[in-house]
C-alpha cells in the first residue's frame, strides 16, 4: 500500500516532485516508462521471486487506485445515469 510514514515521504517527495515537474500532460507512454524504470531499479526481476514481487506491487497499486479513484467516479456516474444491475 502507498501509505508510508511521514518521515519516508519527507525523504522521497522532494526528488519525486522534481521529477514530476518534468512530466507534462497525460502521456501514458511516459508514465509507463517511469513506472517500469522504478520497478526495474528497485526489484531484481532475474528470478521468480522478483518477478512475483514486482507484479504484486503493481497489482496492489492498481487495486488501490481503483478503490480510491475509479470506484467513487463510477458511483457518481451510476447515480447520474442510473444503475445497470
C-alpha angles and dihedrals in degrees: 000000000000094000103111128165117276093246090059090050091051089054096047106032100071093057092040092051090051090053092046089053088065093051110086127185129346104308107162091191092055093047090048090050092052093048092046093050092049093049092044092051096045102039129053100227095179090101139040094259092057094044090049091048092050092049090048092052093049093045093050091048089050093049093048090049089051092047095048103032114015100041095052090047090051090049090056091049091048089053092046097044104025133260122287096206 
